[in-house]
Amino acid sequence: MQQSTLATLASLATALLVIPSCSTYQAPERNMASAASVAKGFIAGGNTFKFDEPLELNTHGPLAIDLENFAGKVEIRADKSFTCTVIEVRRVASHGWGRMTEGHASLEDVRWRASLEPREGSGEVLKVRASTSHPEDHFQRCEFLITVPELDAVKIRTTEGEVRVTGNQGTVDIRTTEADVRVMTPWAMTKPVTIITSEGTIDYRIRGESTGIFDAESHGGLVKQRCEFGHWLALSSENDHDRFLAVLNNGKNPVVLRTSDGDIRIAVVPDPTAVGAWILDP
């Protein structure tokens, strides 16, 4: 059993060293974080993982992404040093120490697919779908890291998984559960935005040239906002610690933010992406 576990761990660690050929830059912290998570999975908690071979897609111009996942973390980011779109996937089973072999075998029931399709109007949309046929699907997750040269609109559906989007230029439509959501972009946001989660914090960070009719509400948490540039106009005298209704720069595009048992932080700042791993204040 010990030799089998070590062999599996070694093969997974080797998979982390794959660098997509179409990228000109591979963040070292990505491999370090992944390697650490592999070790943690086998040492604490009895999780098992499987890293799929990265998928490279030739895309042109700002790419829209439409992703539906049964459960798991999703991270999508724009990186201009990439010359194509790269999809990295980790399948996870959390059956526990006593069922690690069974859990690892169950990863074959986790399936995902991706396709590039023409987008209505112009451009391309990347459609990604993940599902599982395992009867104990509550023990499984499928985690995505998608890096694109240019990112337009995003639509993400997942459960029990953190969502992070960096560098988008278009509309945002995100729904998850029991997890945090972070959206931050150096582009002016003038399109509709909807972010809904539960038991998690929402961070929405944008530039001062952005616009919006903001409707932010947390059940059991706080709504905080910081506007260093641009003009806020409060829309309700009932704005309180957990509710915020306002217009930014006379915008017409709706920005709807909802969570429970978590805070909402809105930051309108010169450099929205200049943050660390943790955000304590807007």
Backbone as CSV, one residue per row, in Angstrom:
resi,resn,N_x,N_y,N_z,CA_x,CA_y,CA_z,C_x,C_y,C_z
1,MET,0.834,-1.210,0.000,0.000,0.000,0.000,0.865,1.255,0.000
2,GLN,1.943,1.253,0.858,2.827,2.407,0.939,3.539,2.652,-0.381
3,GLN,4.044,1.571,-1.022,4.742,1.728,-2.295,3.799,2.253,-3.365
4,SER,2.552,1.757,-3.360,1.568,2.212,-4.349,1.274,3.687,-4.186
5,THR,1.112,4.128,-2.925,0.828,5.542,-2.659,1.986,6.423,-3.089
6,LEU,3.228,5.984,-2.772,4.400,6.770,-3.151,4.546,6.850,-4.660
7,ALA,4.242,5.765,-5.349,4.344,5.765,-6.808,3.336,6.719,-7.418
8,THR,2.127,6.708,-6.855,1.094,7.628,-7.362,1.492,9.066,-7.116
9,LEU,2.013,9.347,-5.915,2.465,10.692,-5.582,3.561,11.152,-6.521
10,ALA,4.496,10.262,-6.830,5.598,10.624,-7.727,5.089,10.954,-9.116
11,SER,4.130,10.176,-9.599,3.607,10.431,-10.945,2.851,11.735,-11.001
12,LEU,2.133,12.066,-9.920,1.400,13.327,-9.897,2.361,14.501,-9.824
13,ALA,3.401,14.374,-9.031,4.382,15.452,-8.928,5.063,15.691,-10.263
14,THR,5.339,14.612,-11.008,5.961,14.745,-12.328,5.070,15.517,-13.275
15,ALA,3.759,15.300,-13.166,2.821,15.992,-14.056,2.871,17.489,-13.861
16,LEU,3.266,17.926,-12.659,3.311,19.352,-12.377,4.406,20.063,-13.156
17,LEU,5.382,19.317,-13.634,6.511,19.931,-14.313,6.236,20.214,-15.775
18,VAL,5.063,19.813,-16.265,4.727,20.046,-17.666,4.476,21.531,-17.885
19,ILE,5.151,22.115,-18.826,4.967,23.522,-19.154,4.392,23.616,-20.555
20,PRO,3.192,24.209,-20.688,2.595,24.300,-22.014,3.531,24.985,-22.992
21,SER,3.692,24.404,-24.167,4.667,24.913,-25.125,4.262,26.252,-25.703
22,CYS,2.975,26.575,-25.681,2.555,27.825,-26.297,2.697,28.997,-25.352
23,SER,3.010,28.774,-24.086,3.148,29.877,-23.145,4.597,30.328,-23.097
24,THR,4.781,31.619,-22.877,6.131,32.147,-22.750,6.494,32.381,-21.295
25,TYR,5.547,32.136,-20.403,5.818,32.352,-18.983,4.991,31.388,-18.155
26,GLN,5.627,30.750,-17.206,4.934,29.834,-16.304,5.251,30.273,-14.887
27,ALA,4.235,30.753,-14.158,4.463,31.254,-12.810,4.996,30.142,-11.917
28,PRO,6.173,30.329,-11.311,6.726,29.265,-10.468,5.855,28.960,-9.269
29,GLU,5.137,29.975,-8.748,4.302,29.711,-7.587,3.173,28.746,-7.905
30,ARG,2.791,28.643,-9.204,1.734,27.710,-9.585,2.196,26.270,-9.344
31,ASN,3.400,25.943,-9.801,3.918,24.598,-9.589,4.196,24.328,-8.115
32,MET,4.711,25.343,-7.398,5.006,25.160,-5.988,3.734,24.911,-5.200
33,ALA,2.684,25.693,-5.490,1.422,25.528,-4.777,0.803,24.179,-5.082
34,SER,0.886,23.760,-6.348,0.316,22.471,-6.725,1.065,21.327,-6.055
35,ALA,2.398,21.418,-6.028,3.190,20.368,-5.386,2.874,20.282,-3.905
36,ALA,2.702,21.452,-3.278,2.372,21.456,-1.854,1.012,20.832,-1.607
37,SER,0.056,21.106,-2.490,-1.281,20.554,-2.306,-1.284,19.048,-2.500
38,VAL,-0.445,18.529,-3.404,-0.341,17.078,-3.583,0.162,16.437,-2.300
39,ALA,1.251,16.985,-1.765,1.807,16.418,-0.542,0.790,16.470,0.587
40,LYS,0.109,17.588,0.719,-0.891,17.738,1.769,-2.003,16.722,1.597
41,GLY,-2.412,16.473,0.371,-3.508,15.549,0.123,-3.191,14.140,0.574
42,PHE,-1.935,13.730,0.449,-1.580,12.370,0.830,-1.184,12.278,2.298
43,ILE,-0.876,13.390,2.912,-0.414,13.352,4.296,-1.541,13.688,5.266
44,ALA,-2.425,14.590,4.878,-3.503,15.011,5.767,-4.818,14.997,5.008
45,GLY,-5.769,14.308,5.560,-7.105,14.335,4.983,-7.425,13.171,4.078
46,GLY,-6.421,12.474,3.583,-6.681,11.319,2.747,-7.253,11.642,1.391
47,ASN,-7.019,12.845,0.877,-7.477,13.183,-0.468,-6.567,12.545,-1.518
48,THR,-7.120,12.269,-2.665,-6.319,11.813,-3.794,-6.585,12.711,-4.982
49,PHE,-5.566,12.868,-5.844,-5.654,13.805,-6.952,-5.229,13.146,-8.254
50,LYS,-5.657,13.769,-9.328,-5.140,13.401,-10.641,-5.046,14.662,-11.481
51,PHE,-3.831,14.967,-11.949,-3.615,16.123,-12.810,-3.681,15.674,-14.263
52,ASP,-4.564,16.275,-15.016,-4.648,15.958,-16.434,-3.595,16.737,-17.218
53,GLU,-3.240,16.211,-18.374,-2.303,16.918,-19.248,-2.910,18.260,-19.648
54,PRO,-2.165,19.368,-19.509,-2.713,20.665,-19.907,-3.171,20.663,-21.362
55,LEU,-4.284,21.301,-21.598,-4.842,21.405,-22.945,-4.548,22.790,-23.499
56,GLU,-3.948,22.837,-24.696,-3.613,24.100,-25.349,-4.557,24.337,-26.518
57,LEU,-5.081,25.551,-26.596,-6.004,25.917,-27.666,-5.548,27.219,-28.303
58,ASN,-5.502,27.253,-29.616,-5.173,28.486,-30.323,-6.415,29.365,-30.385
59,THR,-6.344,30.500,-29.733,-7.467,31.435,-29.709,-7.016,32.777,-30.245
60,HIS,-7.980,33.576,-30.680,-7.659,34.844,-31.334,-8.509,35.960,-30.733
61,GLY,-7.834,36.969,-30.201,-8.546,38.099,-29.629,-9.132,37.772,-28.269
62,PRO,-9.832,38.731,-27.667,-10.445,38.496,-26.355,-11.402,37.305,-26.392
63,LEU,-11.212,36.379,-25.463,-11.968,35.126,-25.445,-13.034,35.166,-24.362
64,ALA,-14.266,34.799,-24.717,-15.328,34.615,-23.728,-15.273,33.186,-23.206
65,ILE,-15.613,33.002,-21.936,-15.580,31.667,-21.333,-16.915,31.368,-20.669
66,ASP,-17.441,30.188,-20.972,-18.697,29.688,-20.406,-18.381,28.339,-19.767
67,LEU,-18.352,28.297,-18.435,-17.908,27.095,-17.728,-18.975,26.616,-16.751
68,GLU,-19.294,25.328,-16.825,-20.223,24.696,-15.887,-19.528,23.503,-15.247
69,ASN,-19.447,23.526,-13.919,-18.729,22.506,-13.163,-19.644,21.968,-12.071
70,PHE,-19.631,20.675,-11.852,-20.494,20.109,-10.811,-20.025,20.519,-9.419
71,ALA,-18.716,20.684,-9.216,-18.164,21.129,-7.940,-16.676,21.381,-8.108
72,GLY,-16.166,22.398,-7.384,-14.728,22.623,-7.400,-14.334,24.052,-7.727
73,LYS,-13.086,24.350,-7.444,-12.521,25.677,-7.641,-12.342,25.988,-9.120
74,VAL,-12.544,27.262,-9.458,-12.332,27.733,-10.827,-11.521,29.026,-10.771
75,GLU,-10.430,29.058,-11.506,-9.650,30.291,-11.642,-9.417,30.558,-13.121
76,ILE,-9.760,31.772,-13.533,-9.570,32.193,-14.921,-8.811,33.513,-14.898
77,ARG,-7.749,33.591,-15.700,-6.985,34.835,-15.686,-6.398,35.133,-17.053
78,ALA,-6.279,36.417,-17.310,-5.644,36.887,-18.533,-4.164,37.122,-18.261
79,ASP,-3.342,36.648,-19.177,-1.895,36.825,-19.070,-1.369,37.073,-20.481
80,LYS,-0.972,38.304,-20.751,-0.571,38.676,-22.108,0.715,37.994,-22.549
81,SER,1.442,37.366,-21.623,2.648,36.641,-22.019,2.324,35.289,-22.653
82,PHE,1.087,34.841,-22.530,0.672,33.588,-23.170,0.292,33.857,-24.623
83,THR,0.634,32.918,-25.483,0.298,33.050,-26.904,-0.876,32.170,-27.305
84,CYS,-1.392,31.378,-26.374,-2.599,30.592,-26.611,-3.298,30.381,-25.278
85,THR,-4.445,29.749,-25.322,-5.208,29.463,-24.109,-4.796,28.105,-23.551
86,VAL,-4.580,28.047,-22.239,-4.151,26.817,-21.577,-5.156,26.452,-20.487
87,ILE,-5.629,25.208,-20.524,-6.557,24.701,-19.515,-5.832,23.652,-18.680
88,GLU,-5.746,23.889,-17.386,-5.139,22.936,-16.458,-6.220,22.426,-15.509
89,VAL,-6.250,21.117,-15.309,-7.337,20.490,-14.551,-6.775,19.544,-13.504
90,ARG,-7.355,19.616,-12.328,-7.033,18.663,-11.266,-8.332,18.029,-10.778
91,ARG,-8.411,16.718,-10.887,-9.557,15.980,-10.352,-9.239,15.543,-8.919
92,VAL,-10.209,15.698,-8.027,-9.973,15.474,-6.603,-11.034,14.538,-6.036
93,ALA,-10.592,13.592,-5.200,-11.504,12.729,-4.446,-11.142,12.812,-2.968
94,SER,-12.137,12.959,-2.126,-11.897,13.129,-0.688,-12.630,12.061,0.112
95,HIS,-12.399,10.813,-0.230,-13.062,9.708,0.464,-12.470,9.445,1.849
96,GLY,-11.260,9.940,2.120,-10.643,9.749,3.425,-9.577,8.666,3.411
97,TRP,-8.828,8.593,4.528,-7.686,7.683,4.614,-8.065,6.234,4.348
98,GLY,-9.165,5.797,4.911,-9.529,4.399,4.793,-9.997,3.986,3.409
99,ARG,-10.223,4.983,2.524,-10.756,4.669,1.193,-9.938,5.346,0.092
100,MET,-8.653,5.531,0.321,-7.838,6.260,-0.647,-7.753,5.544,-1.989
101,THR,-7.572,4.230,-1.957,-7.490,3.478,-3.211,-8.800,3.575,-3.977
102,GLU,-9.895,3.425,-3.254,-11.210,3.545,-3.876,-11.428,4.959,-4.403
103,GLY,-10.987,5.949,-3.616,-11.144,7.334,-4.033,-10.378,7.640,-5.303
104,HIS,-9.132,7.136,-5.376,-8.333,7.390,-6.574,-8.959,6.741,-7.801
105,ALA,-9.505,5.543,-7.631,-10.162,4.865,-8.755,-11.403,5.629,-9.212
106,SER,-12.067,6.297,-8.260,-13.299,7.017,-8.603,-13.050,8.236,-9.478
107,LEU,-11.793,8.695,-9.545,-11.485,9.872,-10.359,-11.751,9.629,-11.840
108,GLU,-11.787,8.366,-12.253,-12.101,8.058,-13.647,-13.542,8.419,-13.992
109,ASP,-14.385,8.569,-12.962,-15.782,8.942,-13.198,-15.960,10.443,-13.390
110,VAL,-14.913,11.204,-13.092,-14.963,12.659,-13.293,-14.543,12.959,-14.727
111,ARG,-15.421,13.564,-15.477,-15.156,13.850,-16.889,-15.314,15.345,-17.155
112,TRP,-14.512,15.840,-18.097,-14.674,17.227,-18.524,-14.357,17.325,-20.010
113,ARG,-14.899,18.338,-20.621,-14.656,18.572,-22.045,-14.619,20.077,-22.290
114,ALA,-13.926,20.450,-23.347,-13.814,21.864,-23.717,-13.919,21.995,-25.224
115,SER,-14.575,23.052,-25.671,-14.724,23.286,-27.110,-14.723,24.777,-27.389
116,LEU,-14.122,25.135,-28.519,-14.155,26.515,-29.002,-15.278,26.651,-30.011
117,GLU,-16.136,27.647,-29.815,-17.261,27.841,-30.707,-17.354,29.304,-31.116
118,PRO,-17.920,29.564,-32.296,-18.124,30.957,-32.699,-19.053,31.657,-31.708
119,ARG,-18.731,32.887,-31.410,-19.543,33.659,-30.480,-20.538,34.518,-31.249
120,GLU,-21.726,34.640,-30.705,-22.738,35.463,-31.353,-22.219,36.890,-31.492
121,GLY,-22.267,37.412,-32.671,-21.706,38.719,-32.959,-20.338,38.581,-33.578
122,SER,-19.335,38.322,-32.761,-17.976,38.114,-33.265,-17.136,37.474,-32.173
123,GLY,-15.995,36.946,-32.575,-15.090,36.344,-31.615,-15.413,34.895,-31.321
124,GLU,-14.786,34.376,-30.252,-14.929,32.975,-29.880,-15.359,32.852,-28.421
125,VAL,-16.013,31.736,-28.115,-16.357,31.403,-26.739,-15.813,30.011,-26.431
126,LEU,-15.154,29.884,-25.310,-14.662,28.595,-24.842,-15.697,28.014,-23.886
127,LYS,-16.272,26.876,-24.276,-17.259,26.216,-23.428,-16.603,25.026,-22.734
128,VAL,-16.709,25.005,-21.420,-16.118,23.941,-20.611,-17.215,23.331,-19.747
129,ARG,-17.282,21.997,-19.746,-18.283,21.298,-18.945,-17.600,20.184,-18.149
130,ALA,-17.936,20.072,-16.875,-17.391,19.012,-16.025,-18.529,18.330,-15.283
131,SER,-18.452,16.997,-15.198,-19.502,16.229,-14.532,-18.900,14.959,-13.949
132,THR,-19.676,14.257,-13.161,-19.249,12.967,-12.627,-20.421,12.003,-12.640
133,SER,-20.115,10.743,-12.864,-21.133,9.698,-12.829,-21.035,8.870,-11.554
134,HIS,-20.176,9.281,-10.634,-19.971,8.510,-9.410,-21.152,8.692,-8.458
135,PRO,-21.621,7.615,-7.818,-22.778,7.735,-6.923,-22.500,8.581,-5.682
136,GLU,-21.220,8.704,-5.285,-20.873,9.548,-4.145,-20.188,10.819,-4.652
137,ASP,-20.921,11.582,-5.435,-20.332,12.766,-6.055,-19.948,13.834,-5.041
138,HIS,-20.502,13.761,-3.821,-20.157,14.751,-2.797,-18.711,14.598,-2.326
139,PHE,-18.057,13.498,-2.700,-16.651,13.301,-2.365,-15.716,13.768,-3.486
140,GLN,-16.261,14.327,-4.545,-15.442,14.643,-5.714,-15.515,16.118,-6.088
141,ARG,-14.432,16.570,-6.733,-14.385,17.925,-7.272,-13.538,17.914,-8.546
142,CYS,-13.743,18.917,-9.352,-12.919,19.123,-10.542,-12.472,20.580,-10.520
143,GLU,-11.172,20.810,-10.462,-10.634,22.161,-10.305,-9.979,22.629,-11.601
144,PHE,-10.263,23.870,-11.966,-9.794,24.420,-13.238,-8.922,25.648,-13.017
145,LEU,-7.838,25.717,-13.777,-7.054,26.942,-13.951,-6.955,27.188,-15.449
146,ILE,-7.567,28.269,-15.906,-7.574,28.602,-17.330,-6.867,29.937,-17.512
147,THR,-5.840,29.938,-18.345,-5.080,31.154,-18.630,-5.228,31.495,-20.102
148,VAL,-5.576,32.747,-20.377,-5.820,33.186,-21.751,-5.000,34.442,-22.029
149,PRO,-4.643,34.681,-23.291,-3.937,35.926,-23.613,-4.800,37.157,-23.351
150,GLU,-6.089,37.083,-23.746,-7.037,38.168,-23.520,-8.372,37.564,-23.105
151,LEU,-8.999,38.161,-22.087,-10.232,37.612,-21.537,-11.367,38.615,-21.683
152,ASP,-12.462,38.157,-22.281,-13.638,39.008,-22.442,-14.655,38.670,-21.352
153,ALA,-15.822,38.165,-21.715,-16.881,37.860,-20.759,-16.654,36.504,-20.107
154,VAL,-17.185,36.348,-18.876,-17.107,35.064,-18.191,-18.470,34.698,-17.622
155,LYS,-18.816,33.428,-17.788,-19.999,32.851,-17.153,-19.553,31.568,-16.472
156,ILE,-19.705,31.508,-15.155,-19.192,30.382,-14.378,-20.284,29.857,-13.460
157,ARG,-20.468,28.542,-13.508,-21.377,27.859,-12.594,-20.599,26.729,-11.915
158,THR,-20.530,26.750,-10.602,-19.908,25.669,-9.853,-20.528,25.631,-8.469
159,THR,-20.137,24.654,-7.659,-20.575,24.567,-6.273,-19.383,24.214,-5.408
160,GLU,-19.440,24.623,-4.155,-18.399,24.276,-3.189,-17.008,24.547,-3.745
161,GLY,-16.859,25.673,-4.421,-15.566,25.987,-5.018,-15.333,27.479,-5.132
162,GLU,-14.149,27.911,-4.724,-13.751,29.305,-4.870,-13.654,29.666,-6.349
163,VAL,-14.011,30.905,-6.668,-13.913,31.395,-8.040,-13.055,32.657,-8.049
164,ARG,-12.075,32.692,-8.955,-11.255,33.887,-9.139,-11.173,34.216,-10.624
165,VAL,-11.405,35.474,-10.929,-11.304,35.958,-12.305,-10.429,37.205,-12.293
166,THR,-9.407,37.215,-13.143,-8.485,38.342,-13.201,-8.306,38.795,-14.643
167,GLY,-8.531,40.079,-14.885,-8.229,40.655,-16.187,-9.323,40.559,-17.222
168,ASN,-10.563,40.349,-16.810,-11.659,40.276,-17.789,-12.015,41.664,-18.302
169,GLN,-12.588,41.690,-19.508,-12.995,42.952,-20.129,-14.507,43.067,-20.312
170,GLY,-15.233,41.960,-20.211,-16.658,41.955,-20.532,-17.534,41.626,-19.341
171,THR,-18.728,41.118,-19.642,-19.712,40.817,-18.611,-19.215,39.716,-17.672
172,VAL,-19.797,39.723,-16.472,-19.459,38.724,-15.457,-20.750,38.111,-14.932
173,ASP,-20.809,36.776,-14.929,-21.957,36.054,-14.387,-21.415,34.838,-13.645
174,ILE,-21.347,34.939,-12.319,-20.721,33.899,-11.498,-21.690,33.445,-10.414
175,ARG,-21.826,32.127,-10.288,-22.627,31.542,-9.209,-21.880,30.335,-8.651
176,THR,-21.681,30.358,-7.327,-21.071,29.234,-6.630,-21.698,29.130,-5.252
177,THR,-21.225,28.182,-4.435,-21.734,28.017,-3.081,-20.587,27.717,-2.135
178,GLU,-20.761,28.135,-0.893,-19.821,27.797,0.177,-18.388,28.152,-0.177
179,ALA,-18.189,29.313,-0.794,-16.835,29.664,-1.234,-16.739,31.149,-1.537
180,ASP,-15.500,31.647,-1.550,-15.230,33.044,-1.870,-15.211,33.257,-3.379
181,VAL,-15.452,34.512,-3.768,-15.346,34.919,-5.167,-14.513,36.191,-5.229
182,ARG,-13.554,36.207,-6.150,-12.740,37.408,-6.349,-12.709,37.748,-7.832
183,VAL,-13.137,38.962,-8.167,-13.071,39.474,-9.537,-12.297,40.778,-9.493
184,MET,-11.213,40.858,-10.255,-10.436,42.091,-10.296,-9.851,42.253,-11.687
185,THR,-9.909,43.479,-12.174,-9.489,43.708,-13.549,-8.933,45.117,-13.719
186,PRO,-7.900,45.266,-14.538,-7.366,46.596,-14.828,-8.152,47.330,-15.897
187,TRP,-9.181,46.681,-16.458,-10.004,47.295,-17.490,-11.205,48.005,-16.867
188,ALA,-11.672,49.052,-17.533,-12.887,49.728,-17.080,-14.081,48.807,-17.293
189,MET,-14.838,48.558,-16.232,-15.986,47.660,-16.296,-17.254,48.475,-16.542
190,THR,-17.868,48.248,-17.704,-19.082,48.983,-18.069,-20.209,48.042,-18.477
191,LYS,-20.017,46.734,-18.275,-21.009,45.729,-18.656,-21.682,45.151,-17.406
192,PRO,-22.803,44.449,-17.571,-23.500,43.862,-16.420,-22.632,42.862,-15.654
193,VAL,-22.835,42.847,-14.342,-22.096,41.949,-13.456,-23.069,41.317,-12.460
194,THR,-23.002,39.991,-12.325,-23.762,39.277,-11.299,-22.833,38.283,-10.617
195,ILE,-22.711,38.401,-9.299,-21.890,37.477,-8.513,-22.721,37.012,-7.327
196,ILE,-22.954,35.710,-7.242,-23.777,35.150,-6.177,-23.047,33.964,-5.557
197,THR,-22.922,33.975,-4.229,-22.340,32.852,-3.512,-23.025,32.727,-2.162
198,SER,-22.597,31.748,-1.375,-23.091,31.579,-0.016,-21.929,31.171,0.869
199,GLU,-21.975,31.613,2.117,-20.910,31.280,3.067,-19.540,31.621,2.497
200,GLY,-19.454,32.777,1.872,-18.192,33.197,1.280,-18.139,34.698,1.095
201,THR,-16.934,35.213,0.919,-16.699,36.639,0.729,-16.591,36.965,-0.754
202,ILE,-17.103,38.129,-1.130,-16.987,38.621,-2.502,-16.051,39.824,-2.521
203,ASP,-15.043,39.779,-3.377,-14.183,40.933,-3.637,-14.368,41.345,-5.087
204,TYR,-14.802,42.587,-5.281,-14.996,43.133,-6.625,-14.135,44.379,-6.727
205,ARG,-13.082,44.316,-7.559,-12.081,45.372,-7.620,-11.960,45.880,-9.057
206,ILE,-12.191,47.180,-9.242,-12.258,47.763,-10.579,-11.584,49.134,-10.607
207,ARG,-11.398,49.651,-11.826,-10.806,50.973,-12.025,-11.861,52.077,-11.878
208,GLY,-11.375,53.314,-11.698,-12.263,54.448,-11.495,-13.057,54.853,-12.715
209,GLU,-12.660,54.397,-13.908,-13.428,54.708,-15.118,-14.635,53.789,-15.280
210,SER,-14.804,52.835,-14.389,-15.899,51.873,-14.478,-17.227,52.528,-14.127
211,THR,-18.306,51.826,-14.459,-19.649,52.332,-14.177,-20.491,51.216,-13.571
212,GLY,-21.678,51.586,-13.088,-22.581,50.545,-12.611,-23.654,51.049,-11.672
213,ILE,-24.786,50.345,-11.691,-25.821,50.507,-10.673,-25.620,49.360,-9.689
214,PHE,-25.087,49.661,-8.527,-24.676,48.633,-7.581,-25.818,48.248,-6.641
215,ASP,-26.002,46.947,-6.492,-26.967,46.380,-5.551,-26.248,45.253,-4.823
216,ALA,-25.680,45.578,-3.669,-24.865,44.622,-2.916,-25.522,44.332,-1.574
217,GLU,-25.649,43.046,-1.255,-26.298,42.672,-0.001,-25.693,41.384,0.543
218,SER,-25.428,41.397,1.859,-24.924,40.213,2.543,-25.852,39.871,3.699
219,HIS,-26.261,38.627,3.768,-27.055,38.144,4.893,-26.105,37.501,5.899
220,GLY,-25.808,38.241,6.959,-24.895,37.718,7.963,-23.479,38.234,7.848
221,GLY,-23.249,39.182,6.946,-21.921,39.758,6.779,-21.996,41.261,6.588
222,LEU,-20.893,41.863,6.174,-20.796,43.303,5.973,-20.610,43.625,4.502
223,VAL,-21.050,44.821,4.118,-20.763,45.361,2.795,-19.861,46.573,2.986
224,LYS,-18.643,46.490,2.434,-17.678,47.572,2.569,-17.315,48.083,1.185
225,GLN,-17.058,49.383,1.086,-16.687,49.936,-0.210,-15.648,51.032,-0.037
226,ARG,-14.772,51.121,-1.035,-13.754,52.179,-1.078,-13.676,52.696,-2.500
227,CYS,-13.884,53.980,-2.661,-13.865,54.592,-3.991,-12.834,55.716,-3.998
228,GLU,-11.655,55.435,-4.562,-10.600,56.439,-4.634,-10.743,57.318,-5.865
229,PHE,-11.415,56.796,-6.906,-11.627,57.555,-8.131,-13.053,57.310,-8.596
230,GLY,-13.599,58.266,-9.332,-14.971,58.123,-9.780,-15.932,58.778,-8.805
231,HIS,-17.217,58.651,-9.099,-18.235,59.341,-8.312,-19.323,58.371,-7.888
232,TRP,-19.503,58.239,-6.561,-20.589,57.430,-6.008,-21.814,58.307,-5.765
233,LEU,-22.981,57.776,-6.050,-24.239,58.436,-5.699,-25.119,57.403,-5.014
234,ALA,-25.369,57.601,-3.712,-26.197,56.659,-2.966,-27.630,56.705,-3.472
235,LEU,-28.246,55.537,-3.578,-29.608,55.447,-4.100,-30.645,55.213,-3.022
236,SER,-30.218,54.918,-1.807,-31.181,54.597,-0.758,-30.716,55.134,0.585
237,SER,-31.645,55.718,1.321,-31.344,56.171,2.676,-31.249,54.997,3.640
238,GLU,-31.619,53.809,3.164,-31.580,52.612,3.994,-30.272,51.835,3.836
239,ASN,-29.315,52.404,3.104,-27.996,51.759,3.031,-27.461,51.535,4.444
240,ASP,-26.967,50.338,4.696,-26.551,49.981,6.046,-25.291,49.124,5.973
241,HIS,-24.943,48.530,7.106,-23.723,47.725,7.171,-23.780,46.504,6.262
242,ASP,-24.997,46.048,5.926,-25.123,44.834,5.122,-25.817,45.055,3.784
243,ARG,-26.035,46.319,3.405,-26.724,46.612,2.143,-26.158,47.893,1.552
244,PHE,-25.959,47.899,0.243,-25.397,49.083,-0.411,-26.015,49.227,-1.787
245,LEU,-26.735,50.320,-1.983,-27.336,50.651,-3.270,-26.771,51.986,-3.721
246,ALA,-26.104,52.006,-4.882,-25.474,53.241,-5.343,-25.192,53.160,-6.834
247,VAL,-24.919,54.326,-7.416,-24.544,54.421,-8.824,-23.112,54.917,-8.909
248,LEU,-22.329,54.290,-9.760,-20.955,54.715,-9.999,-20.866,55.371,-11.371
249,ASN,-20.444,56.623,-11.385,-20.203,57.369,-12.626,-21.414,57.373,-13.561
250,ASN,-22.599,57.534,-12.978,-23.843,57.621,-13.767,-24.064,56.400,-14.657
251,GLY,-23.572,55.264,-14.227,-23.679,54.054,-15.038,-25.088,53.503,-15.122
252,LYS,-25.328,52.702,-16.144,-26.618,52.039,-16.355,-26.507,50.520,-16.214
253,ASN,-25.314,49.989,-16.230,-25.121,48.534,-16.169,-25.315,48.022,-14.744
254,PRO,-26.167,47.010,-14.549,-26.395,46.480,-13.202,-25.190,45.714,-12.673
255,VAL,-24.900,45.910,-11.395,-23.859,45.161,-10.692,-24.508,44.575,-9.438
256,VAL,-24.824,43.289,-9.485,-25.552,42.620,-8.405,-24.601,41.681,-7.672
257,LEU,-24.444,41.908,-6.372,-23.538,41.113,-5.542,-24.324,40.568,-4.355
258,ARG,-24.302,39.239,-4.169,-25.075,38.607,-3.102,-24.250,37.515,-2.419
259,THR,-24.307,37.493,-1.078,-23.697,36.403,-0.329,-24.406,36.253,1.003
260,SER,-24.048,35.190,1.723,-24.536,34.975,3.079,-23.373,34.521,3.940
261,ASP,-23.369,34.971,5.196,-22.294,34.602,6.127,-20.918,34.925,5.564
262,GLY,-20.825,36.051,4.893,-19.558,36.516,4.341,-19.669,37.987,3.995
263,ASP,-18.539,38.653,3.819,-18.523,40.078,3.512,-18.483,40.321,2.011
264,ILE,-18.894,41.522,1.630,-18.735,42.012,0.261,-17.822,43.228,0.324
265,ARG,-16.753,43.210,-0.458,-15.809,44.329,-0.491,-15.715,44.859,-1.912
266,ILE,-16.026,46.133,-2.072,-15.990,46.787,-3.379,-14.874,47.824,-3.347
267,ALA,-13.943,47.722,-4.290,-12.830,48.663,-4.345,-12.755,49.285,-5.733
268,VAL,-12.809,50.606,-5.785,-12.625,51.353,-7.030,-11.301,52.087,-6.875
269,VAL,-10.255,51.537,-7.469,-8.890,51.972,-7.181,-8.068,52.027,-8.470
270,PRO,-6.905,52.703,-8.440,-6.091,52.826,-9.659,-5.550,51.496,-10.175
271,ASP,-5.180,50.591,-9.269,-4.589,49.314,-9.674,-5.326,48.176,-8.962
272,PRO,-6.439,47.725,-9.512,-7.279,46.739,-8.816,-6.602,45.400,-8.553
273,THR,-5.615,45.030,-9.356,-4.996,43.711,-9.202,-3.793,43.722,-8.263
274,ALA,-3.459,44.878,-7.708,-2.292,44.987,-6.826,-2.670,44.573,-5.404
275,VAL,-2.889,43.276,-5.221,-3.239,42.737,-3.909,-2.447,41.453,-3.684
276,GLY,-2.413,41.027,-2.439,-1.742,39.783,-2.116,-2.717,38.625,-2.079
277,ALA,-2.315,37.575,-1.385,-3.156,36.381,-1.308,-4.417,36.631,-0.499
278,TRP,-4.334,37.531,0.478,-5.484,37.829,1.329,-5.849,39.297,1.210
279,ILE,-7.156,39.563,1.225,-7.672,40.928,1.206,-8.463,41.130,2.492
280,LEU,-8.035,42.070,3.324,-8.718,42.328,4.585,-9.671,43.506,4.485
281,ASP,-9.304,44.506,3.704,-10.138,45.688,3.505,-10.257,45.947,2.012
282,PRO,-11.310,46.672,1.604,-11.468,46.958,0.159,-10.247,47.656,-0.420
